[in-house]
Amino acid sequence: MINRAKISRGALLLSLAASLAAFMLAACGTPQPVGTGGGTGTSGGTVRLQGTGASFPAPIYQKWVSEYGKANPNIEIDYQSTGSGQGIKDISGGTVAFGASDKPLSDDELKAAKGGELLHIPTVLGAVVITYNLPGNPELKFPPDVIADIYLGKITKWDDARIKADNPDAQLPSANIAVVARADGSGTSAVFTEYLSKVSPEWKEKVGTGTNPNWPTGQRAAKNEGVTAAIKQNPNTLGYVELAYAVQIKMPVAALKNKAGNFVKPTLEAVTAAAAESLASTPDDLRVSITDAAGATAYPISSYTYILAYKNQTDGVRGKALVDFLGWALHDGQAVTKDPQYPYAALPAEVVKRAEAKINSITSDGKPLRQG
């Protein structure tokens, strides 16, 4: 059975230990391999679905795969956390049943998909957080210009006056800030750099937005797991990861100043508030950015994450299994967000309704695979 995905804290720590080795190689300039997701198949009445992509939602996706498999033993789903860039590549090339990305695809990326029209199915909301490893791990606050200048290499010391200005009571070492960024094509990076491009004209001009930008400073680690491992194991380190990874190994997360001028921690309520600000402007295809939202309580680096699936499924049996799983994720799967081990925010009701319509539009040989 491929449904092997429930993440325990112990399993995550083992994963982080392995990722640390990858981090050390990346720091030395050695390219990190990114595996392909493989295909799909059926055997003896069992339907197998392969998915690859974003590490941002990997903890909750793997929990979903495990829970869904218990109730549907004839459906085997394997989700590989390969990074959004690889997930986009795999689904665009038609080598997997579904891809996953935190970054909505561009128009050009959609046109390049070999299997026809690709749908964006939002699944949950999450937060990209600034996490760090300092003596005593004090609670820290960062305004957007300070975050941008740390990653631009303009602020290099923990006791820099601009950091101390918002953290007067924190015991900050006179040490270099060891900055960590993603080594692979990453939706988490796309969300983070999109935010930086909105709040820093210099970042927008010099670096811009992307899944694998040319980072001005720091070291590299593969996937959210690798960045978390690098920060956990190395003093005076700072990096960005999806909230679940920091929570599961008890790493500190910073409060960030939002567009309204308030310092906000990455709570689920603050992520939901960011989504609420964008509901009226969310387009029909559900490709939307919610970074730097205007609300007083909105966390500024919030994001939807998506499963990518073809509107026309060439294999009706596998297509039916996929849409049934997606429908379950939109409803039963949202309950997992109530478990503090999986700190993601459930989708707003209006977004669930619109995502449901996308799933119901999936067909095979012109016939809908699911209704209602």
C-alpha positions as CSV (number, residue, x, y, z in Angstrom):
1,M,0.0,0.0,0.0
2,I,1.4,3.4,-1.0
3,N,-0.6,5.3,1.5
4,R,2.2,5.6,4.0
5,A,2.1,9.3,4.7
6,K,1.0,10.1,8.2
7,I,3.7,12.5,9.5
8,S,4.6,12.1,13.1
9,R,7.0,14.4,14.9
10,G,9.5,11.6,15.0
11,A,9.3,10.9,11.3
12,L,9.6,14.6,10.5
13,L,12.7,14.8,12.6
14,L,14.2,11.9,10.7
15,S,13.3,13.6,7.5
16,L,14.9,16.8,8.7
17,A,18.1,14.9,9.6
18,A,18.3,13.6,6.1
19,S,17.5,17.0,4.7
20,L,20.4,18.5,6.6
21,A,22.8,16.5,4.6
22,A,21.2,17.8,1.4
23,F,21.5,21.4,2.8
24,M,25.2,21.0,3.4
25,L,25.7,19.8,-0.2
26,A,23.6,22.7,-1.5
27,A,25.6,25.1,0.6
28,C,28.7,23.9,-1.1
29,G,27.2,24.4,-4.6
30,T,26.3,20.8,-5.4
31,P,23.0,20.5,-7.3
32,Q,20.3,18.7,-5.5
33,P,18.3,16.1,-7.4
34,V,14.6,16.5,-7.8
35,G,12.9,13.2,-8.5
36,T,10.0,12.7,-11.0
37,G,6.7,11.6,-9.8
38,G,6.1,8.6,-12.0
39,G,2.8,7.6,-13.6
40,T,-0.5,6.0,-12.6
41,G,-2.0,2.6,-13.1
42,T,-4.5,0.0,-12.2
43,S,-4.0,-3.6,-11.1
44,G,-6.4,-6.2,-9.7
45,G,-9.2,-3.7,-9.1
46,T,-7.0,-1.2,-7.4
47,V,-6.6,2.3,-8.8
48,R,-3.3,4.1,-8.3
49,L,-2.8,7.8,-8.5
50,Q,0.5,9.6,-8.4
51,G,0.9,13.2,-7.4
52,T,3.9,15.4,-7.1
53,G,4.6,19.0,-6.2
54,A,4.5,21.6,-3.4
55,S,6.2,20.8,0.0
56,F,4.1,23.7,1.5
57,P,1.0,21.5,1.9
58,A,2.8,18.1,2.1
59,P,2.0,17.4,5.8
60,I,-1.8,17.8,5.3
61,Y,-1.8,16.1,1.9
62,Q,-0.1,13.1,3.3
63,K,-2.5,13.0,6.1
64,W,-5.4,13.2,3.6
65,V,-3.9,10.3,1.6
66,S,-3.6,8.2,4.7
67,E,-7.2,8.9,5.9
68,Y,-8.7,8.6,2.5
69,G,-7.0,5.3,1.9
70,K,-8.4,3.8,5.1
71,A,-12.0,4.5,3.9
72,N,-11.2,3.6,0.2
73,P,-8.7,0.7,0.2
74,N,-9.1,0.2,-3.5
75,I,-7.6,3.7,-4.1
76,E,-3.9,4.1,-3.6
77,I,-2.5,7.6,-3.8
78,D,1.1,8.5,-3.5
79,Y,2.0,12.2,-3.0
80,Q,5.7,13.1,-3.4
81,S,6.9,16.4,-2.0
82,T,9.1,17.5,-4.8
83,G,8.6,21.2,-4.8
84,S,6.0,23.2,-6.8
85,G,8.4,23.6,-9.8
86,Q,8.7,19.9,-10.3
87,G,4.9,19.4,-9.7
88,I,4.1,21.9,-12.4
89,K,6.6,20.2,-14.7
90,D,5.2,16.7,-14.1
91,I,1.6,17.6,-14.6
92,S,2.3,19.8,-17.6
93,G,4.1,16.8,-19.1
94,G,1.3,14.4,-18.3
95,T,3.5,12.1,-16.2
96,V,1.3,12.3,-13.0
97,A,-2.4,12.2,-12.2
98,F,-2.1,15.6,-10.4
99,G,0.4,18.2,-9.6
100,A,0.5,20.6,-6.7
101,S,1.6,24.2,-6.5
102,D,1.4,27.2,-4.1
103,K,2.0,29.4,-7.1
104,P,-0.9,29.8,-9.6
105,L,0.4,29.0,-13.1
106,S,0.9,31.8,-15.5
107,D,-1.0,32.0,-18.8
108,D,2.1,30.8,-20.6
109,E,2.5,27.9,-18.3
110,L,-1.1,26.9,-18.8
111,K,-0.7,27.0,-22.6
112,A,2.3,24.7,-22.3
113,A,0.4,21.9,-20.6
114,K,0.3,18.9,-22.9
115,G,-3.0,17.5,-21.6
116,G,-5.3,20.4,-22.4
117,E,-6.9,22.7,-19.9
118,L,-5.5,22.6,-16.4
119,L,-7.7,23.5,-13.5
120,H,-6.6,25.1,-10.2
121,I,-8.4,23.4,-7.3
122,P,-7.6,25.3,-4.0
123,T,-7.3,22.9,-1.1
124,V,-6.3,24.8,2.0
125,L,-4.7,28.1,3.1
126,G,-1.3,28.4,4.7
127,A,1.3,30.9,5.9
128,V,4.9,31.4,4.9
129,V,6.7,32.3,8.1
130,I,10.0,33.8,9.2
131,T,11.7,31.3,11.6
132,Y,15.1,31.5,13.2
133,N,17.5,29.9,15.7
134,L,18.9,32.3,18.3
135,P,20.0,31.9,22.0
136,G,16.7,31.6,23.9
137,N,14.7,32.1,20.7
138,P,13.1,35.4,21.8
139,E,9.8,36.5,20.1
140,L,10.7,38.8,17.3
141,K,8.9,41.3,15.1
142,F,9.9,42.3,11.6
143,P,8.6,45.1,9.4
144,P,8.6,44.3,5.6
145,D,11.6,46.6,4.7
146,V,13.8,44.7,7.3
147,I,12.9,41.3,5.9
148,A,13.6,42.5,2.3
149,D,17.0,44.0,3.3
150,I,18.0,40.9,5.2
151,Y,17.5,38.9,2.0
152,L,19.1,41.6,-0.1
153,G,22.2,41.3,2.1
154,K,22.0,44.9,3.3
155,I,21.3,43.9,7.0
156,T,23.8,41.4,8.0
157,K,24.0,41.4,11.8
158,W,21.4,40.3,14.4
159,D,22.0,43.3,16.5
160,D,21.5,45.8,13.6
161,A,19.8,49.0,14.8
162,R,16.8,48.4,12.5
163,I,16.1,45.0,14.0
164,K,16.6,46.3,17.6
165,A,14.2,49.2,16.9
166,D,11.2,46.8,16.9
167,N,12.7,44.4,19.4
168,P,14.1,46.5,22.2
169,D,13.8,43.8,24.9
170,A,15.3,41.0,22.9
171,Q,18.8,39.8,23.6
172,L,20.2,39.9,20.1
173,P,23.7,38.5,19.5
174,S,26.4,40.5,17.7
175,A,26.6,37.7,15.1
176,N,26.1,37.4,11.4
177,I,22.6,36.5,10.2
178,A,23.0,33.1,8.4
179,V,20.3,33.4,5.7
180,V,18.7,30.3,4.2
181,A,16.7,30.1,1.0
182,R,15.3,27.3,-1.1
183,A,17.6,25.5,-3.6
184,D,14.8,24.0,-5.6
185,G,11.9,25.4,-7.7
186,S,9.5,26.3,-5.0
187,G,6.0,27.6,-4.6
188,T,6.9,28.7,-1.1
189,S,9.7,30.8,-2.7
190,A,7.2,32.2,-5.2
191,V,4.8,33.3,-2.5
192,F,7.7,34.8,-0.4
193,T,9.3,36.7,-3.3
194,E,5.9,37.9,-4.5
195,Y,5.4,39.4,-1.0
196,L,8.9,41.0,-1.1
197,S,8.2,42.4,-4.5
198,K,5.0,44.1,-3.2
199,V,6.7,45.7,-0.2
200,S,10.2,46.5,-1.6
201,P,10.7,48.4,-4.9
202,E,14.4,47.5,-4.7
203,W,13.6,43.7,-4.4
204,K,11.1,44.0,-7.2
205,E,13.7,45.6,-9.5
206,K,16.7,43.5,-8.5
207,V,15.2,40.1,-7.9
208,G,11.5,39.9,-8.6
209,T,9.1,37.0,-8.1
210,G,9.7,33.4,-9.0
211,T,9.9,29.8,-7.9
212,N,13.7,29.8,-8.1
213,P,15.0,33.4,-8.1
214,N,18.6,34.5,-8.1
215,W,19.0,35.0,-4.3
216,P,21.4,37.9,-3.5
217,T,22.7,36.3,-0.3
218,G,22.7,33.3,1.9
219,Q,22.8,29.5,1.6
220,R,20.4,27.0,0.0
221,A,18.5,24.0,1.2
222,A,16.0,21.7,-0.7
223,K,12.3,22.0,0.1
224,N,10.6,23.2,3.3
225,E,12.0,20.2,5.1
226,G,15.6,21.1,4.2
227,V,15.2,24.8,5.1
228,T,13.7,23.8,8.5
229,A,16.5,21.3,9.1
230,A,19.2,23.9,8.3
231,I,17.7,26.4,10.7
232,K,17.1,23.9,13.5
233,Q,20.7,22.7,13.4
234,N,22.6,25.9,12.9
235,P,22.7,28.9,15.4
236,N,22.0,32.4,14.2
237,T,20.1,31.2,11.2
238,L,17.0,32.7,9.6
239,G,14.8,31.5,6.8
240,Y,11.3,31.2,5.5
241,V,9.1,28.0,5.6
242,E,5.5,27.0,5.6
243,L,4.0,27.3,9.1
244,A,3.4,23.6,9.6
245,Y,7.1,22.8,9.4
246,A,8.0,25.4,12.1
247,V,5.1,24.3,14.4
248,Q,5.8,20.5,14.2
249,I,9.4,20.9,15.5
250,K,8.6,23.9,17.8
251,M,10.6,26.6,16.0
252,P,9.9,30.2,16.8
253,V,8.0,32.3,14.2
254,A,8.1,36.1,13.9
255,A,5.3,38.6,13.9
256,L,5.3,40.6,10.7
257,K,4.0,44.1,10.2
258,N,1.1,44.0,7.7
259,K,-0.2,46.5,5.2
260,A,-2.4,48.2,7.9
261,G,0.7,48.7,10.1
262,N,0.0,46.1,12.7
263,F,2.4,43.4,13.8
264,V,0.5,40.1,13.3
265,K,1.5,36.5,14.1
266,P,0.8,33.7,11.6
267,T,-2.4,32.4,13.3
268,L,-5.0,30.6,11.3
269,E,-7.4,33.4,12.0
270,A,-4.9,35.9,10.5
271,V,-4.5,33.7,7.4
272,T,-8.3,33.5,7.0
273,A,-8.5,37.2,7.4
274,A,-6.1,37.6,4.4
275,A,-8.3,35.3,2.3
276,A,-11.4,37.2,3.2
277,E,-9.9,40.4,1.9
278,S,-9.6,38.9,-1.6
279,L,-12.9,37.1,-2.0
280,A,-14.6,39.8,-4.0
281,S,-11.7,40.0,-6.5
282,T,-11.0,36.3,-6.9
283,P,-11.3,35.4,-10.6
284,D,-13.3,32.6,-12.0
285,D,-10.3,30.4,-12.5
286,L,-9.4,30.8,-8.8
287,R,-5.8,32.0,-9.5
288,V,-5.4,34.6,-6.9
289,S,-2.7,36.2,-4.7
290,I,-3.5,37.1,-1.1
291,T,0.0,38.3,0.0
292,D,0.2,41.8,1.6
293,A,-3.6,41.9,2.2
294,A,-5.1,45.1,3.4
295,G,-7.1,43.9,6.5
296,A,-6.1,45.1,10.0
297,T,-5.7,41.5,11.2
298,A,-4.4,39.9,8.0
299,Y,-1.2,38.0,8.1
300,P,0.9,39.4,5.2
301,I,2.4,36.2,3.7
302,S,-0.7,34.1,3.4
303,S,-1.5,31.9,0.4
304,Y,-3.8,29.4,-1.1
305,T,-2.3,26.1,-2.3
306,Y,-3.6,24.3,-5.3
307,I,-4.0,20.8,-6.8
308,L,-3.6,21.0,-10.6
309,A,-5.7,18.5,-12.6
310,Y,-6.7,18.3,-16.2
311,K,-10.3,19.1,-17.1
312,N,-10.4,16.2,-19.6
313,Q,-9.3,12.9,-18.1
314,T,-8.1,10.4,-20.7
315,D,-8.7,7.5,-18.3
316,G,-12.2,7.5,-16.9
317,V,-11.5,5.1,-14.0
318,R,-8.6,7.0,-12.7
319,G,-10.3,10.3,-13.4
320,K,-13.3,9.2,-11.3
321,A,-10.9,8.2,-8.5
322,L,-9.2,11.6,-8.7
323,V,-12.4,13.7,-8.6
324,D,-13.8,11.7,-5.7
325,F,-10.6,12.3,-3.8
326,L,-10.7,16.0,-4.6
327,G,-14.3,16.2,-3.5
328,W,-13.5,14.5,-0.2
329,A,-10.6,16.9,0.4
330,L,-12.9,19.9,-0.1
331,H,-15.3,18.6,2.6
332,D,-14.1,15.8,4.9
333,G,-10.5,16.7,4.5
334,Q,-11.0,20.3,5.8
335,A,-11.6,18.9,9.2
336,V,-7.9,18.0,9.5
337,T,-7.3,21.8,9.8
338,K,-8.8,21.5,13.4
339,D,-5.8,19.3,14.4
340,P,-3.0,21.6,15.8
341,Q,-0.4,19.3,14.2
342,Y,-1.6,20.5,10.8
343,P,-1.8,24.3,11.1
344,Y,-3.5,25.1,7.8
345,A,-6.7,27.2,7.5
346,A,-9.8,25.7,6.0
347,L,-11.2,27.2,2.8
348,P,-13.9,29.9,3.0
349,A,-17.3,28.5,2.1
350,E,-17.5,30.6,-1.1
351,V,-14.2,29.2,-2.3
352,V,-15.3,25.6,-1.5
353,K,-18.4,26.2,-3.6
354,R,-16.4,27.5,-6.5
355,A,-13.8,24.8,-6.3
356,E,-16.6,22.2,-6.2
357,A,-17.8,23.6,-9.5
358,K,-14.4,23.1,-11.0
359,I,-14.2,19.5,-9.9
360,N,-17.7,18.9,-11.3
361,S,-16.5,20.2,-14.6
362,I,-13.9,17.4,-15.0
363,T,-14.9,15.0,-17.7
364,S,-13.8,11.9,-19.6
365,D,-15.0,11.3,-23.2
366,G,-17.2,14.3,-22.8
367,K,-19.1,12.9,-19.8
368,P,-18.9,14.4,-16.3
369,L,-17.1,12.2,-13.8
370,R,-18.9,13.7,-10.7
371,Q,-21.9,15.8,-10.0
372,G,-23.1,17.6,-6.8
